[in-house]
Structure formats: C-alpha cells, structure tokens
C-alpha cells in the first residue's frame, strides 16, 4: 500500500483488440497483466455438461490464465480480490497466507434455480443439474476467503444462511455520475399519440437478458402496440441471438438490435422509457442506475431492480406481469408529470447514495479491514471434473 491507497494490478483474459481499451485500463488500474482470450466452440461448451463443475465455471478454466495468476500471487500482494466465484477456478493450491476477498455479484445458484423454474422438459432438467453443481461450487469456494463482498443485503443474507460465510460485507452499487449527465425531462415525453421509444440495455449473450427480452417481445409488446402502433423498441447489447433478430423481421416488429456499441448512452438518452423485464437473476442491475442517472424513467420487474434499495412509484415503476408492464410503460408515455417526477426522484437518490466516490470508499475500507485481520492460511482444493 501507498499512503493508505492500494496500487491495483488487474489480471484477466485479454481480448484481441486490447489496444482499444488502453485509456480505460489506465483509469481503472495501475498495471494490467492479461493472457490471450480463447473462444470455446458451442460443441465444447455442451460437452462440459458432464463436468463436475457448472458449465459457466468449466468454461473459465485456463492453464495459461492459472499460470499468470500464480505468477502474480508469487509477488505477495497485500490483498487478493477475486471478482466473481467463477474466477476462483484459476487460483493455485494453496493461495498461501494472503488476505483474500471474494467479490460476488450474484448468488449464481439462485440464478440457475430461477431458470429451471421458467423452463420445461429437458431444459428444466439441465438447469436443475447445473443449479446443484453451482450450489456445491459456491459453497466450497466461499469457505476459502477471508471476506465475501455482496452487492445487496439479500445476497449477503444468502451467503451467510445458505453457504455459511462468516465475514460478509455488503457494498452499494455505484455509478459514475460525472459520465452520466442528467437530462432534465421538463415534462417529457410529449410524443405523438401512437409513438414512444423503449430501450433495453444489457449483454445479449446473457441467458437472463435473453429470457427477459423474449418475455417482453412475446407477452408485453403486443399489448403496447395495441395502444401505440408506432411504438418501437431498441435492444442495446452485444451478441443478440439470431432467432430473436429474425423474429423481429419475420413478424415486422418495430424493433432494433444494435449489437455491440462502445457507448450506450446516446441510445438511452434518445429513448422515452427504459425497461428491465428480467425474470431471473440476482445481485444488482447497473442498467437501472445508468438509465436513471441519465434522466430516463425505469419500468422493471421486481427481479430487475432486486437489491437496489429503491422505492416503487417514487424512483421507478414495478411490473411483474405482461399487463402491468404494458400499463406502466403506457402511463409514462401518457403522463408527463409522472414521467418528470420519477426521473427527478431517481437522479436525486443516486446523487445521495450511489456515486462512485462513496462506493469506492466503502470498498477501500473493506480491503483495509481484511488486510488487518488475516485469520488463517487458505487452501483452495483442486476442482475435480
């Protein structure tokens, strides 16, 4: 440590276009050490269903990555922070006597269980099997860390009660408000009677996002277009499934899938409403805070804003059924006062509680506390397949 501040060394797979992110890396770490990111074929991923590890964890295994991590640990850093339980598959055995933190963004087994609940037939059986494997994996991995960080009180409780974690700290979700300027709605929207633009942002190779967008397309969208035939939806996120894109074309839906974009802010700003139709997932949803910071009202399922500490009807509108979601979106398009009040209240909440400065201070304190109370050597046992 230097003057109470940590020097940050970041290690992860490095994409082929790493040079495009040089300036971003300078802002988030002091040094980056990466290894080539490999692409796994769909057949190889499916073959890992028989692995003793969850498929998502097995796909993160890398001999080159494990060697890179081992070399950095040999330099005896003050604190080791592992981001997501999946990344623990790269740790050597033993970690040695190093202060260690596991930063969890979800209860991964819970996500799998929710997928199983919404699936049928063979898919349900697969999700149930993956949920059991993830439960066992998370339970084993968590025991090897001094501190576990959760991003919501719900997840923190699960880490304690479900997995028996003894030192769990909860950290708020933060947003860079300086990079997300608030566009005062001033009574917006005032679209023509049958218009309105709805935006969804999120990686479209995420199963939770795919499920949510499909739900919105199949169940909610017909209700919206019955009232506003010229309404449109923009889905902003990398790798949208080909079948969903083809569905919009064959059914002539007024939808746009942007694919990967370097900056989602213009798409959010140009829209009227941000929708989060998620039915599965845990942790917190950055997409909600980003839209709110930019002055865009949010309509979300309960799951979509789980753990964010917001009040429905004050900071966002909650809707867990197709009819309720369509009604909430149409209300915002028809009621300028409701639109403006939600937008202003949501931004005020972010400024009061969720700026990056406040959250960074929380994280720094957790690292210092963990370093000061190293309790025991950790041994991560080999992960059997």
N, C-alpha and C positions, 0 to 999 in steps of 0.2 A: 504494500500500500504506500501511497504517497500523500502525505498531508491529509490523511483520512479519506481520500478518494481512491477508488480502485483503478488500476490500469487494466483495461479489458482486452483479452485475447479471445477472438471468436474463431471457432473451428466448425466447419460443416462441409457438405458436398459443394463443389464449385461448378456452376453452370458454364457452358461453353462461352457464353457472352459475358463473362465475369467483368470484363473491362467496362461494360456499360454501367456498372454499379460502383465504380471506383469512388465517386464523390459520396454516394450513400454510405459506403463502408467507412469512409473517413469520419462521418458524422456519428456512427454508432459504435465504433471500436477503435482501439489504438493499433491493433495488428490483426490481420486475418490470415489464417492458415487453412487451406482447403485441400480437397482431393477431388479427382475427376468424378463428376456425377454420371452414373451409369443408368441407362434405360433398361427396364425389365420388360420383356415381352409379355403380352396378356397370357400366353400359354404357360409361361414360367410362373406368373403370379397365381394362376389357377392351380398349378401343381403344388403350391405351398399350402393348399387347404389341408393336406395331410400332415403338415408340420405340427410339432408340439407347441409352436408359438402361433399367436394370431398372425394372419397373413400380413397385416399392416406393419407388424414388428419384424417378421421374417424378411420383408422387402427392404428394410432399413439396414440389414446386416451387410457389412462390407469389410473384407480383410484389410484393404488399403486404408479405409476410414479408421478401423480399430488400431492400426499401426500408427496413424497420425495422432490419434487421441492419446495413445500410450506414450508417444514421444513427448507430447506436451505435459502430461502428468509427471513425467520423469524430471521436469524442471521445477517441481514442487511449488505449484501456485498456492496462494493463500486460501482461496476458496474455489471449489469446483461447482459450477452451476450446470445442471443437465436440463435442457429445455425439452419438455415432453418425455413421458416414460419410454417411448419408443427408442429414444437416443441412448438409453442405458444399455442397449444391446451392443454398443460399441465400446463399452468400458472394459478394461482388462481386469484380471483377478490376481491379487487383490488391488483395491484402489490405494491402499496404504493409508497412513494416518494423515488424511487431508480433510479439512472441513468441506462438507458436501451439501448441496441444496438440489432438490428436485422441484422444478417449476412445472406444475401441472396446469394445463389449460382446460381440461375436461375431466370427467370421470369416464374414461374410454369404454369400460364395460357397460356403463349405463347407456351410452350411445348405441352400442350393439344390441342391447336388450330392447331399446325402443324401435330399432329397425326390425327386429324379429316380431314385435307386436303389430307392425303395419304390413308385414309380409305374409305370403301364403305359400303352401306347398313346400317344394324343395328349398326355396329361398328362406323360408322360416327356419327350416332345419339347419341350414348353413349358418344363418345369423345366430341361432341359439348355440351352436357349437363354437362359433367364434367368440361369443359373449363369455362362455365358460372359460375358454383359453385366456381371454383378456383379463377376466377376473383373477385368475390364478397368476398371470404375469404381473399385473399391477400390484397384487398383494405381496408377491415375493420381492419385487424391485423396491417398493416403498420402504421396506424394512432396512435397507442399506444406506439410507441418507439421514444426516443429522436433522435437516429441516425439510419440510414439504411446504411449498407455496401453492395455495389455491386462489382462484380468481373470483370466487363467490363464497358466501357463507354456506350455501347449500353444498357446494363441492367440499368445503373444509369439513363439514359435518360428515359427509360420506367417507372422507379419508380417515377420519377418526373411528367412526362407528362400523364402517364396512371393512376397512383394512387394518385397523388397529394402529394407525400412525400416532405417535406420541407428541411430536412437536410440529404442529400445523399452523402456519401463518397465512392470513388472508390479505391479499393485496387488491387494491382497487384497479379497475381498468382505466387506463389513461389515454388521452388523445392530445395530439399536438395542435392546440387551438390556434397557434400562430399560422400554421399552414392550412387551416380550415376557416377562412374568414366568413363571418356571419352575414348572410344576405337578408336584410330585413324584408319580410314579406309584404308589408304595407297593404294588407288586405288581399294578397294573392291567395288563391288563383281567381282570375276572372276569365276563364276560358269560354269559348262558345258553348252553347248548350250541350252539344254532343262530343266535346273534346276533353282531353285530360291525359297527361303522360305519367305513367307509373314506372318506377325504376326499382330493380333488384340488383344488388352488388354482392359478389361472392364468387370464389373459385368454383367453376362448374365441372371440375373433376372431383368435387367433394360429394359423397353419397348423400349427406344430409341436405346439401343445397339442391342436388338433382331431385330428390324426393319432394322438397318444398316447392320448387318451380313447377314440377309436374302436377302437384296438387293444385297450385294456383291456376295453371293453364286449363286443367280438366274440370275443376269444380267451381272455381271462383270467376274466371274470366267470362264465361257465358252470361253470368248474372250482371256483370259490369256492362258488357256490350249491349245487353238488352235495354239498358237505360241510356248508354252513351255509345252509339255505334262506331264513332270515330275515335274512341279512346285507344291508346297504344301503350305497349309495354316494352321497356328496354332492359335486357339482361346483360349486365356488365361483369365479365369474368372469363378467365381462361378455360379453354378446352370444353366448350359446351357439347353435350352428347349429340351425335349426328342424328339420332332418331327424333330428338326434340326439335332440332333445327328443321328437319324435313317435315315434321308435323305442322309447323307454322306455315310452311309453304303450301303443302297439300291442302290444308284447311283454310288458307288465305287469311291467317290471323295477322293482325297489325302488330307484329312483334319483331324486335330486332335483337339478335345475339351479337354482341360486339367482339367476342373472343377476348384475348389478352389486350389490355390497354396499360400504358405506362402511368396514366393519371385518370382515375375515375371521377375526379371532382367535377369536371365540366358536365358529365352526364348526369350527375346527381343534381347539380345546380339548375340544369335546364328542365328537369322533371318537376312535376307538381307534388307527387307523393312518393315516399319510399316505403316499400312493402317488404316484410320479413315473414314469409309463410312457412317457417320451419316447423316440422312436426317431431323431429328427432335431434338430439344433440345435448350438450351440457356446457358448462363453462360460461363464457360471456360472448357477446356478439359485437365486435367492433363496428360492423356495418351500421348498427343502430346509432352509435355515438357519432360516427362520421357524418351521417345524414343530418342528425340533429344539430351538430356543430355548424353545418352549412345553412341552417335555417329551413330544413326540409322536414315536414311532419312525417311521423312514422306510424304505420299500421302494422301490428305484429301479433303473432300468436303468443301465448304465454311462454312457450319454449323459446321463442325467438329473442326474448329480452330477459330470459331467466338469469338471475344473479346480478342484474344491473342496478337494482335499487331505485327504480323509477316508479312513479305513480300513474296508473291508467287514468285517462281523461284529463290529466294535468300535463304530463310530459309526452304521452303517446296514446293511441287508441288500441285497445286489445280486442282480438277477434280470433276465436278458435274454431269456428265453423265457416263453411263457404258463404252462407248467407250473411253472417255477422261481418266477415271480412269485406265482402262486396258493399255492404251497407256503410261500413266505416269509411271506405275509400270514397264512396259517392257523397257522404256527408261532408268530407273535407273539400271536395270539389264544388259543393253547392253552398258552403257556409264560410265566407271569408273571415268572419270574426273567430270562429272555432279554429280555423287554419292559423291565423296570426297568433292567437293566444297559446296554442300548442307550441308553435315554433319559438316564441319568445321564452316561454317557461322552460323548454328543453335546453336551450342555449344557456340560460341562467344557471341551471343545475350543473351543467358541465363546467362552467367557469367557477362555480363554488366548490366543487368536489373532485373533479376528474381531469385536471390539467396534468400534463406530463411532469411538470416541476414537482407537484405534490406526490405523484406516484413514484417518481424516481427517488425521492427522499425516503419513501416507505421501503423501497427495495434496497437502498443503500444501508438502512438500519438493519434489515433482516440479515444482510451479508455480514455486517459487523458483529451482530449478536451471535451468529453461527460460528464465526471465527473465534469468538471469545469463549465458546463453551464446547470445544471438541470433546466428545464423550468417550469415543472408543474407535478402534480401527474398524473400517468397513471391509467386508469381503463380498464381492458380487460373484455368486457361483455361476459356473458355465450354464448357458441356456441350451438345453437339450432339444433336439429336433425329433 
